[in-house]
Every structure is written in structure tokens, then in C-alpha cells.
Amino acid sequence: MQGEESLQVLAGKAEECFPLMEIGAGEAEASEQWDYVLVADHQTQLHLKQAQRQRDFLGHLERKGFHFKVVEDQKRVFFGIRADNRIFDLYRTLLVDPEHPDPRVQPTGSEPVPATTRIRIVSFVLNSKTAAGETFEDLVKDGVFEAKFPLHKGEKDLKRKWAQWRNMFCEQPIDEIRNYFGEKVALYFAWLGWYTYMLAPAALVGLIVFFSGFALFDASQISKEICEANDIVMCPVGDHGGGYQLLSETCTFAKLTHFFDNEGTVVFAIFMALWATVFLEIWKRQRAHVVLHWDLYGWDEDQEEMALELINSPDYELQMYQHSYLRSTVILILSLFMICLMIGMAHVLVVYRVLAAALLSNFLQQVTTAVVVTGALVHYVIIVVMTKVNKCVALKLCDFEKPRTFSERESKFTVKFFTLQFFTHFSSLIYIAFILGRINGHPGKSTRLAGLWKLEEMAIIMGLKQTLSNCMEYLWPWLAHKWRSMPAMIHSCVALEPELREWQRNYFLNPVTTFSLFDEFMEMMIQYGFTTIFVAAFPLAPLLALFSNLVEIRLDAIKMVQLQRRLVPRKANDIGTWLQVLETIGVLAVIANGMIIAFTSEFIPRVVYKYRYGPCRQGTHSTVNCLTGYVNHSLSVFYIKDFQDPIKIEGWENVTECRYRDYRNSHDYNFSEQFWFLLAIRLAFLILFEHVALCIKLIAAWFVPDVPQSVKNKVLEEKYQTLRKKMCSRSRSTDV
């Protein structure tokens, strides 16, 4: 009856300082040998049904070859779980162990099983359904168990070499990360390190472009004309005759704009298109070197998952590939609905700005600053809320699609969730850059919201939102860990067995989920999007991303090693669907930067004026600057008498006309010939820019092979040696 005795859960009095223990299914095991720990509330022992379900689950594990140990403290029951070596022998039988130094040699059962392999297999079995059709998640929802986690063991070397702020500029120990957290985490940090390294040249070129505008700070002809335009009156932002402003009063803003909107912007946008391609191609080469070093170059994920299923259940039936056009259509419709909702959220920000500007104008002097800052806060809140909504929607869509395996489910979830997150983060910026500023109409007939206020151009300061995000990411795990550790600190005077103390320490760390690493990847994908998609509007984006990544690497390391429970190791030989996401962002970056240069910046209007309307038109050599007169040419005329309700303001009684930024006729305020000609040039430039940039990307992708020749030759040599051995073996057997 040893099995029944091993299932007994001992209960002690609450005031007892020393815990009671029970060793199950064999002799006592050393502390470092426990693969997993399950935790249940002490109150579950007082409910017969919950206690019975615990015993059933432990019995299910015992029948699969698991040992366990029960340890109690005053509030919780801890179950140490260890898998029998026979399970891992079966794993080695089904798969030649790629973690062995030579994948051609079949490892013997006497060799120790890597901790990452043990935890991965045990986790797979724990997450599988029992004979009663229950999963561990179901038991957690019903309060039978509280948590499960692998133990942090031997992390001190990683903490010393990697998970400290003083190691910020040190090389990452990728092999040690792999031996502790598994290949998927190691590949994440290898990719993040390479991304950070490659940001250095992009940041340098961005600085050059930025400072080229600084060097020409006082030489810009447009800035000079704006600063000297003391006789040009700008129209008010409202629909009446109030709020006039001299053009020269915008002198400082015009000079600052030249930092970001100068001739180097186009060159930098093309450079970033090339950079994004080279970055991905060289990363593919780096990945090939790394996975070959790990003996995972030819690893098959489907084969791995089928082996785990057979280990868990010998009666496992193969799940075949399937596709449903009906499900795909429903998913497409629902996804489009969510995307429309994201775009609607972008319009909510516009509505907020208009309403806030009207409400705050009676209380604050700096209305614009207050509206922009609070708008960034509202944007951040919307992103936080919609991120949770998007995750739930993406999970539901994945469940509806019925993926075949966990890896397929993860891949489909990645695509859906990223698509929704992309529109959540970028739809407002796209709306601002390409739509909002172009529907304002003209003075006297502005586009209104609810018939009251003008739909003004909105500027969102992304720095504030990014600062809020970083503060939450930096402070939240630390505060959560301190809060969870308070009970242990209060009872630290109580004498506990070292093993129980270690289990409690792991329990009080912040919980992790299957989304923990996924969220880190998603965060970096969004940052990569900001760095590449809007780089033409903000050349310093790569520099800010470089500084952010230097902090991000150490922050993630500290979280994983010191503040969070140990992640379940996952085997992988690439970053999966994220590579396709990066390639998609690269293509979108080309399109977006082309549109920013064509429709948002002043590059095209300046070039058109220079060669068609300016003093240098038709090849004329002029002694004056070719952009002389550009400012006056780009401003349309509006007569004060045409305002719906003109109001006379003291000091401006003699003003009969004002100017505004647009290309319209002065007699009927319709778009002028220059507007349509300029629009045609903008579209032509957009098509040309995108084709040139995409061709450069394709040539760069062809020029840089995905896999180095050394890796191909090494794999080829291994295949050849394997065939030679088979030939020799066959020859010997024939001779006998």
C-alpha cells in the first residue's frame, strides 16, 4: 500500500513552527533534484472534495512515473514533483538528443538529462489532460491548486555575469542563458543583442542628418523669410477675426522644424530601408551559426511535439492539418471589425483634444501644452486597455480556428495579436500624419466637430507615453515582488527547513505565464516599428531605441533571474513568426516613410518650387537663392470680410486680408492649379521612392545569403560522414 501512503497529505496545527513532510513513491530525493513544485492553499485539506481531486491528480502523475514530496507551512501545502528517468530514456529513444555534443551519437541512459529538458517534459505532462478530462488550469480555477513552477537552481552565475546593471556594456553569455532558460529565451536575447548592436550605425547616420539641419540652422532661406516676414498676417485658427498672428512670430518653430525636415531626410529614409534588410539578413546568418553550435540546425518542431505527446500518452492520435474557409472568413471579418475599432479610437483622441482645448481655454494660458500632455496620457490608457482586449480577442480567434499544435497556435496568435496591436499603437499617428491636417478646410469654412470647434492638427508627444511605459515596466515587477515577499519577511524569524525556505522563495517571486516571453517580443516589435516606420519624421528614433535597448536587455535579465519565477524552457532554432513580422514592418516602413516625405514634409513643395516657380526655374542661373519667395508662394490669401462673424480686435482694425498654409485661389477659395500639380508630383515621388527602396531591399536580401557557406559546408559534411558510416557498416555486415 505504498502508493496510497505516498498520496497522504499531512496536516499540522497552524501554530507549529516545523513543517511536516511526506516522501512519495520511493526514497527521499535531494533538494536540487525536484523538477517542479505545485502549491495549494492549506484550506483545501479541510474540503474533502478538493483534497480528493488533489489525490487524484497526484495519482495520475504517479501512474506516469512521477515521484513527489509533500511539505507544509502554516498557510500552504507544497508538492515537490520529480519525473522518473524512464520518461527521459523514452524521450531519447524517440529523438536523437540534439543537446548532445554530436547529434550522430545516440546518448546512453547513464548520462545526466539537462535541466531544461527535464522541466520542459514535466511541464508538458502537467499541462496535459488527465483521464477525467481535467487540466491543471481547471484545477487552479476551482481552487484545488494555487500555482506550479520550476525551481530557480544555479542562477548565481547568470546573476553575476549578466543580470546586473554594471554588465550593461558586457557581452551576453548566450550559451549559459540557453542552458538555464532554454533555446527560445536565449534566441530572444541573441536577437535583441544583435538588434541593439545594429542600431549603432543607424543612430550615427540619424545624428548626422539631425546635425546637418543644425549646421544649416541660420542658412535656411525659408527660415530667413519667415523670420523677416513682419508684414504678413496669418489667419486665426478659429472661424472669426480674432487671434491674428504675424508670420515672423513663428521664427523659432520654423528653425526647429528644419532639424527634422531637411534634404537629408530622403537619404536617411532610403538608408533605413537598406538597414532594415541588412539587419534581418545578417541576423539570419547569426542565427544559423548559433543553432549549429547548439546542434539544432536540423531540429524539427513537429517531431518534438509528437514525441512529447507519445511520452504523455502512448495512445496519442496524430492531429492532421486542416483548413476551413468558413472559419477563415469569420476570422477575417472579426479582425477587420477590430481594426476599424482601433481607427475609431484614434478619432477619439481627436475628439478629446478638441473638447479639452475648448474646456481648458478658460482656465489655462498654455492650453496647447496641457492638451498635448493629457492627450498622451489618454493615449497611453487606451493602449493599456486595448492591449488586454486585443489579447482576449486574439485568443478567442485562435480557439475558433482550432490550431493543430501548441506551436501552430502560438504562431497564429502572434499574427493576430500583432496586427491588432499595430493598429492600436500606430493608427493615431497615421491619422495625424496623413489625414487630420488635410481636412481643416480654409478660414471662414473650417471642418467642424459637432458644429462648434475646428478640427486642428494634433501633435502627440510620444516621449511622455514611452516614459510612462518604461516606468511601469521597470517599477511594477520590483514593487510586485516586494509586496509578495512581505509575508516571508514578516515570518523570517521562524526556523524553516532549507528546502521549504527555497520553495517559499520561488513561490513569492512574480508569476510567469506562457505570454511572459511573448510580451517581451511584442514590446520590441512595437519599438522596432516606431524606429523604422516614422524615421523620416524623427531621425533620432534609432538613437533613442539604442539607449532604450541597452536598458531593456539588463532589465529583462534582472526580471527573469531575480524577480520572476523560472520560465519553462522552450526548444527552438529560430525566433519563429516574429521574423515574418519584422520583414512585414520593413515593407510597411518603406511605404510609410515614402508617404511622410511626399505628403507630410515640405520636401516635395520645395523641390517643385525650386525648379518650376522659383528664380532658378527652367535651368535659369540666378545669383539669389533658388528658394527665394517660397514662403509667399506657399501661403494663400483670405479676405477678412468673408469671415462668417468677423470680430474687430484692437490693433488689427486695418487688416483686410490674412494668409494661411494651402494652395487655393483667392477669389473662390477652391484648390489652385499648383495644388493639383503638386499632388501629381507627390504621387509620382511616392511610387518612385517605394520602387527604388524595395528594389534596394531585394538586392540586399539577394546579396547577403541567409545561411553562411561555413554553416552549409558543416551540415553537408555531417550528412556525408553519416552516409559513409552507413556504407561502411553495410560492407562489414555483407562480408560477415
C-alpha positions in Angstrom: 0.0 0.0 0.0 3.0 2.2 -0.5 1.2 4.1 -3.3 -1.7 5.0 -1.0 0.6 6.1 1.7 2.5 8.3 -0.7 -0.7 10.1 -1.6 -1.5 11.0 2.0 -1.4 14.8 2.7 -0.4 15.5 6.2 -2.0 18.4 8.1 -0.4 20.0 11.1 -1.5 22.6 13.6 -1.3 26.2 12.4 0.9 27.2 15.4 3.6 24.6 14.7 6.9 26.1 13.5 8.4 23.0 11.9 6.6 21.6 8.8 5.6 18.1 8.3 6.9 16.1 5.3 6.0 13.1 3.3 8.1 11.3 0.7 6.2 9.7 -2.0 6.9 6.8 -4.4 10.4 5.9 -3.2 13.2 7.2 -1.1 13.9 10.8 -0.2 15.4 12.9 -3.0 17.9 15.7 -2.8 16.6 19.2 -2.9 18.2 20.1 -6.2 16.5 17.1 -7.9 12.9 18.3 -7.8 11.8 19.3 -11.2 8.6 21.2 -10.3 6.7 22.4 -7.3 2.9 22.5 -7.0 1.3 24.8 -4.4 -2.2 24.5 -2.8 -3.8 26.6 -0.1 -3.9 24.9 3.3 -7.7 25.3 3.5 -8.1 22.8 0.6 -7.2 20.0 3.1 -10.4 20.8 5.0 -12.6 20.2 2.0 -12.9 16.5 1.2 -13.8 17.1 -2.5 -10.8 19.3 -3.2 -8.4 17.1 -1.2 -9.7 14.1 -3.2 -9.1 15.9 -6.5 -5.6 16.7 -5.4 -5.0 13.0 -4.6 -6.5 12.0 -8.0 -4.1 14.4 -9.8 -1.1 13.2 -7.9 -2.2 9.6 -8.5 -2.4 10.4 -12.2 1.2 11.7 -12.1 2.4 8.7 -10.1 1.0 6.3 -12.8 3.1 8.2 -15.4 6.2 7.6 -13.4 6.5 10.7 -11.1 7.7 10.9 -7.6 6.5 13.6 -5.2 7.1 15.0 -1.8 4.6 17.0 0.4 5.8 19.8 2.6 3.6 22.2 4.6 4.0 25.6 6.2 1.3 27.5 8.1 -0.7 28.6 5.1 0.2 26.4 2.1 1.0 22.9 1.0 3.9 22.4 -1.3 4.2 19.3 -3.6 7.7 18.6 -4.9 7.5 16.8 -8.3 10.2 14.7 -9.9 10.0 12.6 -13.1 11.4 9.1 -13.3 14.4 8.7 -15.6 12.5 6.2 -17.6 10.5 9.1 -19.1 13.7 10.7 -20.4 15.0 7.4 -21.7 11.9 7.2 -23.8 12.4 10.8 -25.0 15.9 9.8 -26.1 14.6 6.7 -27.8 12.1 8.7 -29.8 14.5 11.5 -30.7 18.3 11.6 -31.0 19.1 14.2 -28.4 20.2 17.4 -30.2 21.7 18.7 -27.0 24.4 16.0 -27.1 27.7 17.3 -28.5 27.4 15.1 -31.5 23.9 14.5 -32.8 25.0 11.4 -34.7 25.8 9.6 -31.5 22.9 8.1 -29.5 23.3 9.1 -25.8 23.2 6.4 -23.2 20.7 6.5 -20.4 23.5 6.9 -17.8 24.2 10.5 -19.0 22.5 13.2 -16.9 19.5 14.8 -18.5 19.8 18.6 -19.0 17.6 20.6 -16.5 15.9 22.4 -19.4 14.9 19.1 -20.9 13.5 17.8 -17.6 11.5 20.9 -16.9 10.1 21.0 -20.5 8.9 17.4 -20.5 7.5 17.6 -16.9 5.7 20.9 -17.8 4.2 19.3 -20.9 2.8 16.3 -18.8 1.5 18.6 -16.1 -0.4 20.7 -18.6 -2.0 17.7 -20.3 -5.5 16.4 -19.6 -6.0 13.7 -17.0 -8.1 10.6 -17.5 -11.0 12.6 -16.1 -10.6 15.3 -18.8 -9.2 17.9 -16.4 -6.2 20.0 -16.9 -4.1 21.7 -14.2 -5.6 25.0 -15.3 -9.1 23.7 -14.5 -7.8 22.7 -11.0 -6.4 26.1 -10.4 -9.7 27.8 -11.5 -11.6 25.5 -9.0 -9.1 26.3 -6.2 -7.7 22.8 -5.9 -4.2 24.1 -6.6 -2.8 27.6 -6.5 0.3 27.5 -8.7 3.0 25.4 -10.3 6.5 26.4 -11.2 10.0 25.0 -11.8 12.7 26.0 -9.3 15.4 28.5 -9.7 18.6 26.5 -9.2 22.1 27.5 -10.1 21.3 31.0 -11.2 24.0 32.8 -9.3 26.5 32.7 -12.2 23.9 34.2 -14.5 23.2 36.9 -11.9 26.9 37.7 -11.6 27.8 37.7 -15.3 24.6 39.0 -16.8 21.6 40.1 -14.6 23.2 43.2 -13.1 23.2 46.9 -14.2 27.0 47.0 -14.2 27.1 44.5 -17.0 25.2 46.8 -19.3 28.0 47.0 -21.9 29.3 43.4 -21.5 28.7 40.6 -23.9 25.8 38.4 -23.1 26.5 34.7 -22.1 24.1 33.3 -24.7 25.2 29.6 -24.1 24.6 29.9 -20.3 21.3 31.6 -20.9 20.4 28.7 -23.1 21.5 26.1 -20.6 19.3 27.8 -17.9 16.2 29.2 -19.7 16.2 27.1 -22.9 16.7 28.0 -26.6 13.7 30.3 -27.1 14.8 32.7 -24.4 18.4 32.5 -25.5 17.4 33.3 -29.1 15.4 36.3 -27.9 18.4 37.8 -26.1 20.7 36.9 -29.0 18.3 38.7 -31.4 17.9 41.7 -29.0 21.6 42.0 -28.6 22.2 41.9 -32.4 19.4 44.5 -32.9 21.0 46.8 -30.3 24.4 46.3 -32.0 23.0 47.2 -35.4 21.2 50.3 -34.1 24.6 51.9 -33.6 25.3 52.8 -37.3 21.6 53.8 -37.8 21.8 56.1 -34.8 25.1 57.6 -36.1 23.6 58.4 -39.5 20.5 59.8 -37.8 22.6 62.1 -35.7 24.5 63.2 -38.9 21.1 64.0 -40.6 19.9 65.9 -37.5 23.1 67.9 -37.1 23.2 68.7 -40.8 20.0 70.6 -40.1 21.7 72.2 -37.1 24.7 73.2 -39.2 22.3 75.0 -41.7 20.3 76.5 -38.8 20.8 80.1 -39.9 21.4 79.4 -43.6 17.9 78.1 -44.4 16.3 80.5 -46.9 12.8 79.5 -45.7 13.6 80.2 -42.1 15.1 83.6 -43.1 11.9 84.6 -45.0 9.7 83.5 -42.1 11.8 85.4 -39.5 11.8 88.6 -41.6 8.0 88.4 -42.6 6.9 91.3 -40.4 4.3 92.4 -42.9 2.5 89.0 -43.4 -0.5 88.4 -41.1 -1.6 84.8 -40.5 -5.3 83.9 -40.2 -6.7 82.9 -36.9 -7.2 79.3 -36.0 -10.9 79.9 -35.4 -13.7 80.9 -37.7 -13.8 84.6 -36.8 -11.5 87.6 -37.0 -9.7 87.1 -33.7 -6.3 85.7 -32.9 -4.2 87.2 -35.7 -0.5 86.5 -35.7 2.5 87.8 -37.6 4.3 85.1 -39.5 7.6 86.3 -38.1 6.4 85.2 -34.6 6.8 81.6 -35.7 10.5 82.1 -36.4 11.8 79.8 -33.7 9.4 77.0 -34.6 10.5 77.3 -38.3 14.1 76.9 -37.4 13.5 73.9 -35.1 11.4 72.3 -37.9 14.5 72.4 -40.1 16.3 70.0 -37.8 13.9 67.2 -38.8 12.7 68.3 -42.2 15.7 68.9 -44.4 17.3 67.5 -47.6 19.0 64.6 -45.7 15.6 63.1 -44.7 15.1 61.4 -48.0 18.6 59.9 -48.0 18.1 58.7 -44.4 14.8 57.1 -45.2 16.4 55.1 -48.1 19.3 54.2 -45.8 16.9 52.9 -43.1 15.2 50.7 -45.8 18.6 49.2 -46.6 19.5 49.0 -42.9 16.3 47.0 -42.1 17.1 44.5 -44.8 20.8 44.1 -43.9 19.9 43.8 -40.2 17.5 40.9 -40.9 19.8 39.1 -43.4 22.8 39.2 -41.1 20.6 38.1 -38.2 19.6 35.1 -40.2 23.3 34.3 -40.6 23.9 34.8 -36.9 21.1 32.5 -36.0 22.4 29.8 -38.3 25.8 30.0 -36.5 24.1 29.8 -33.1 21.8 26.9 -33.8 24.5 24.9 -35.5 26.7 25.4 -32.4 23.7 24.1 -30.3 23.3 21.1 -32.7 19.7 22.3 -33.5 20.2 23.2 -37.2 18.0 20.4 -38.4 15.7 20.2 -35.4 12.1 19.5 -36.3 9.4 21.2 -34.1 6.6 18.9 -35.2 8.6 15.8 -34.4 9.4 17.2 -31.0 5.8 17.9 -30.2 4.7 14.4 -31.4 7.4 12.8 -29.2 6.1 14.7 -26.2 2.5 13.7 -26.9 3.6 10.0 -27.2 5.6 10.2 -23.9 2.5 11.6 -22.2 0.1 9.2 -23.8 1.1 6.1 -25.9 -2.4 6.1 -27.4 -2.0 9.6 -28.8 -3.6 10.0 -32.2 -1.9 12.2 -34.8 -3.7 15.5 -35.5 -3.8 16.2 -39.2 -3.6 19.6 -40.9 -7.0 21.1 -41.7 -8.3 24.3 -43.2 -11.8 25.8 -43.1 -12.7 28.7 -45.5 -15.7 29.4 -43.4 -13.6 29.9 -40.2 -11.1 32.0 -42.1 -13.8 34.2 -43.5 -15.3 34.7 -40.0 -11.9 35.5 -38.5 -11.1 38.0 -41.3 -14.4 39.8 -40.8 -13.9 40.0 -37.0 -10.3 41.1 -37.5 -11.4 43.9 -39.8 -14.0 45.0 -37.3 -11.4 45.2 -34.6 -9.1 47.2 -36.9 -12.0 49.7 -37.6 -12.4 49.9 -33.8 -8.7 50.8 -33.4 -9.1 53.5 -36.1 -12.1 54.8 -34.2 -10.0 55.0 -31.1 -7.6 57.3 -33.0 -10.6 59.5 -33.8 -11.5 59.5 -30.0 -8.1 61.2 -29.4 -9.0 63.9 -31.8 -12.4 64.4 -30.2 -10.7 64.6 -26.8 -8.2 67.2 -28.0 -11.0 69.4 -29.4 -13.1 69.2 -26.3 -10.2 69.6 -23.9 -9.0 72.7 -25.8 -12.4 74.3 -25.5 -12.8 73.4 -21.8 -9.3 74.4 -20.7 -9.1 77.6 -22.6 -11.0 79.4 -19.8 -8.6 78.2 -17.1 -5.1 77.8 -18.5 -2.8 80.0 -20.5 -0.8 77.2 -22.1 -3.8 75.3 -23.4 -1.9 73.5 -26.2 0.8 72.1 -23.9 -1.9 70.9 -21.4 -3.9 69.3 -24.2 -0.9 67.5 -25.7 0.3 66.2 -22.3 -3.1 65.0 -21.2 -3.7 63.6 -24.7 -0.6 61.5 -24.4 -1.9 60.2 -21.0 -5.3 59.3 -22.6 -3.4 57.6 -25.5 -1.4 55.5 -23.0 -4.5 54.5 -21.1 -6.2 53.5 -24.4 -3.2 51.4 -25.3 -3.2 49.6 -21.9 -6.9 48.9 -22.1 -6.9 47.8 -25.7 -3.9 45.6 -25.2 -5.9 43.5 -22.8 -8.9 43.5 -25.2 -6.7 42.6 -28.1 -5.1 39.7 -26.3 -8.5 38.2 -25.4 -9.9 38.7 -28.9 -6.7 37.1 -30.5 -7.0 34.1 -28.1 -10.7 33.6 -28.9 -10.0 33.8 -32.7 -7.2 31.2 -32.3 -9.5 28.9 -30.3 -12.1 29.3 -33.1 -9.6 28.4 -35.7 -8.7 25.2 -33.9 -4.9 25.0 -34.5 -3.3 21.6 -34.6 -0.5 22.0 -32.1 0.7 24.5 -29.5 3.4 25.9 -31.8 0.8 26.4 -34.5 -1.5 28.1 -32.0 1.3 30.4 -30.9 2.2 31.3 -34.5 -1.4 32.2 -35.4 -1.9 34.1 -32.1 1.3 36.1 -32.9 0.0 37.2 -36.2 -3.5 38.2 -34.9 -2.3 39.9 -31.8 0.5 41.8 -33.5 -2.0 43.0 -36.2 -4.3 44.4 -33.6 -1.5 45.9 -31.5 0.0 47.5 -34.6 -3.2 49.5 -35.3 -3.6 50.2 -31.6 -0.2 51.9 -31.4 0.1 53.4 -34.8 -3.4 54.3 -36.1 -3.4 57.6 -34.2 0.0 58.6 -35.6 -1.1 57.6 -39.1 -4.3 59.5 -38.7 -2.4 62.6 -37.5 0.3 62.4 -40.2 -1.8 61.7 -43.3 -5.4 62.6 -42.6 -6.1 65.1 -39.8 -4.2 68.1 -41.0 -5.7 67.9 -44.5 -9.4 68.2 -43.6 -9.4 71.6 -41.9 -10.9 73.4 -44.9 -10.0 77.1 -45.1 -10.6 80.2 -42.9 -14.3 81.0 -42.9 -15.3 77.5 -43.7 -13.4 75.1 -41.4 -14.3 71.5 -40.9 -16.1 71.5 -37.5 -16.8 68.9 -34.9 -20.4 69.0 -33.6 -20.8 72.3 -35.4 -18.7 74.2 -32.8 -14.9 73.7 -33.0 -12.3 73.4 -35.7 -10.6 70.1 -36.3 -7.0 71.2 -35.7 -3.8 69.4 -36.4 -2.8 67.3 -33.4 0.7 66.7 -32.2 1.3 63.8 -29.8 4.5 63.7 -27.7 5.5 60.1 -27.9 8.2 60.7 -25.3 5.8 61.1 -22.5 3.9 57.9 -23.4 7.2 56.0 -23.7 8.3 57.3 -20.4 5.1 56.0 -18.7 5.5 52.6 -20.4 9.1 52.3 -19.2 8.3 53.4 -15.7 5.6 50.8 -15.4 7.8 48.1 -16.8 10.7 49.0 -14.5 8.9 49.6 -11.3 5.9 47.2 -11.5 7.9 43.9 -11.2 10.0 45.2 -8.4 7.1 46.6 -6.4 5.0 43.4 -7.0 8.0 41.2 -5.9 8.4 43.3 -2.7 4.6 43.1 -2.0 4.5 39.3 -2.5 7.6 38.8 -0.3 6.3 40.8 2.7 4.7 37.7 4.4 8.0 35.8 4.1 9.9 38.8 5.6 7.4 39.0 8.5 7.9 35.4 9.4 11.6 35.3 8.6 12.4 34.6 12.3 10.6 31.3 12.1 13.0 28.4 11.7 12.3 26.5 8.5 13.9 23.6 6.7 16.2 25.0 3.9 14.3 23.1 1.3 11.0 24.6 2.3 12.6 28.1 2.5 13.8 27.6 -1.0 10.4 26.6 -2.3 8.8 29.6 -0.5 11.4 31.9 -2.1 10.4 30.7 -5.5 6.7 30.9 -4.7 7.0 34.6 -3.6 8.6 35.6 -6.9 6.3 37.2 -9.5 4.3 34.6 -11.5 5.1 34.0 -15.2 2.8 32.8 -17.9 3.1 31.5 -21.5 2.8 35.1 -22.5 5.8 36.3 -20.5 8.4 36.0 -23.3 5.8 36.7 -25.9 5.1 40.1 -24.3 8.8 41.0 -24.4 9.0 40.1 -28.1 5.8 42.2 -28.7 7.3 45.2 -26.9 10.4 45.1 -29.1 8.4 44.6 -32.3 6.4 47.8 -31.5 9.6 49.7 -30.7 11.1 48.4 -34.0 8.0 49.7 -35.8 8.5 53.2 -34.2 12.2 53.1 -35.1 11.7 52.3 -38.8 8.2 53.4 -39.8 8.4 57.0 -38.7 12.1 57.5 -39.1 11.7 60.1 -41.8 9.8 62.3 -39.4 12.1 61.7 -36.5 15.7 60.9 -37.4 16.8 60.5 -33.8 14.5 57.4 -33.3 17.3 54.9 -33.8 19.4 56.7 -31.2 16.6 56.6 -28.6 16.0 52.9 -29.4 19.7 52.2 -28.9 19.6 53.7 -25.4 16.3 52.0 -24.6 17.6 48.6 -25.6 20.8 48.9 -23.5 18.5 49.3 -20.5 15.9 46.7 -21.8 18.5 43.9 -22.0 19.5 44.2 -18.4 16.0 44.9 -17.2 14.7 41.7 -18.8 17.7 39.8 -17.4 17.1 41.1 -13.9 13.3 40.3 -14.1 13.9 36.7 -15.3 16.7 35.9 -12.9 15.8 37.8 -9.7 12.2 39.0 -9.8 10.2 36.3 -11.6 9.7 32.6 -11.3 11.7 30.5 -13.7 10.4 30.4 -17.2 9.6 27.0 -18.6 12.4 26.3 -21.2 11.2 26.0 -24.8 13.3 24.4 -27.6 13.6 26.4 -30.8 16.0 27.0 -33.6 14.7 30.5 -34.7 12.5 33.3 -33.4 9.5 31.8 -35.3 6.8 34.1 -36.7 8.5 37.2 -35.3 10.9 37.0 -38.3 8.0 37.4 -40.7 6.7 40.3 -38.5 10.0 42.0 -38.8 10.0 41.6 -42.6 6.4 43.0 -42.8 7.4 46.0 -40.7 10.3 46.6 -43.1 8.0 46.8 -46.1 5.5 49.0 -44.2 8.4 51.3 -43.2 9.2 51.9 -46.9 5.6 52.8 -47.7 5.1 55.0 -44.5 8.4 56.9 -45.0 7.6 57.5 -48.6 4.2 58.9 -47.6 5.7 61.1 -44.9 8.2 62.6 -47.3 5.6 63.0 -50.0 2.6 64.3 -48.1 3.8 65.5 -44.6 7.2 67.1 -45.1 8.0 70.2 -47.2 10.5 68.3 -49.3 8.3 68.0 -52.5 6.8 71.5 -52.4 10.4 72.9 -52.0 11.7 70.9 -55.0 8.7 71.8 -57.2 9.0 75.5 -56.4 12.8 75.4 -57.0 12.5 74.1 -60.5 9.1 75.3 -61.7 8.1 78.5 -59.9 11.3 79.9 -58.3 14.1 82.1 -59.7 16.0 79.0 -60.8 13.2 77.6 -62.9 13.8 76.2 -66.4 17.6 76.0 -65.7 18.0 79.7 -65.2 21.1 80.6 -63.3 20.3 83.1 -60.7 22.5 84.9 -58.1 19.8 84.7 -55.5 18.8 81.6 -53.6 16.6 79.2 -55.6 14.0 79.1 -52.8 13.6 82.9 -52.6 9.9 83.7 -52.4 8.9 80.1 -51.4 7.1 81.2 -48.2 4.9 83.8 -50.0 4.2 81.2 -52.8 3.0 78.6 -50.3 0.6 80.9 -48.5 -2.9 81.5 -49.8 -4.9 84.7 -49.3 -8.2 85.1 -47.3 -10.2 88.3 -47.1 -11.4 89.3 -43.7 -14.8 90.3 -45.0 -15.5 86.7 -45.8 -15.5 85.5 -42.2 -18.9 84.4 -41.0 -18.8 86.6 -37.9 -15.8 88.9 -38.1 -14.7 90.5 -34.8 -12.7 93.6 -34.7 -9.7 93.3 -32.4 -7.8 96.3 -31.1 -4.6 96.9 -33.1 -5.9 94.8 -36.1 -8.6 97.2 -37.4 -6.9 97.9 -40.7 -6.3 94.3 -41.6 -8.2 93.4 -44.7 -6.6 90.1 -45.6 -4.6 87.3 -44.0 -2.6 84.3 -45.1 -2.9 80.5 -44.4 -0.9 77.4 -45.4 -2.6 75.9 -48.5 -2.7 76.2 -52.3 -6.1 77.8 -53.0 -7.5 80.6 -55.3 -8.2 83.9 -53.6 -11.4 84.6 -55.4 -13.4 81.3 -54.7 -11.0 79.5 -52.2 -11.0 76.4 -54.4 -7.8 74.4 -54.9 -5.5 76.1 -57.3 -3.6 74.7 -60.3 -0.5 74.5 -58.1 -2.3 72.2 -55.7 -3.2 69.6 -58.3 0.3 69.8 -60.0 1.9 69.3 -56.6 -0.4 66.4 -55.8 0.6 64.7 -59.0 4.3 65.1 -58.2 3.7 63.8 -54.7 2.1 60.6 -56.0 4.9 60.2 -58.6 7.5 60.6 -56.0 5.8 58.1 -53.7 5.7 55.4 -56.4 9.3 56.1 -57.4 10.6 56.1 -53.8 8.8 52.9 -52.9 10.1 51.1 -56.0 13.6 52.2 -55.6 13.6 51.4 -51.8 12.0 48.0 -52.4 14.5 47.2 -55.2 17.4 48.1 -52.8 15.9 45.8 -50.2 15.5 42.9 -52.7 19.1 43.4 -54.0 20.5 43.5 -50.4 18.5 40.3 -49.5 19.9 38.6 -52.6 23.5 39.8 -52.0 23.6 38.6 -48.3 22.9 34.9 -48.1 20.6 33.8 -45.2 23.0 30.9 -44.3 26.8 31.3 -44.3 28.7 29.0 -46.5 30.6 27.6 -43.5 27.4 26.5 -41.9 26.2 24.9 -45.2 29.5 23.1 -45.6 29.4 21.9 -42.0 25.9 20.4 -42.4 26.9 18.9 -45.8 30.0 17.3 -44.3 27.9 15.8 -41.4 25.5 14.3 -43.9 28.4 12.9 -46.0 30.0 11.3 -42.9 26.7 9.8 -41.9 26.3 8.2 -45.3 29.9 7.0 -45.3 29.4 5.3 -41.9 26.2 3.6 -43.2 28.2 2.4 -46.2 31.0 1.0 -44.1 28.5 -0.7 -41.7 26.7 -2.3 -44.6 30.0 -3.5 -46.2 31.1 -5.1 -42.9 27.7 -6.9 -42.5 28.0 -8.2 -46.1 31.5 -9.5 -45.5 30.3 -11.4 -42.4 
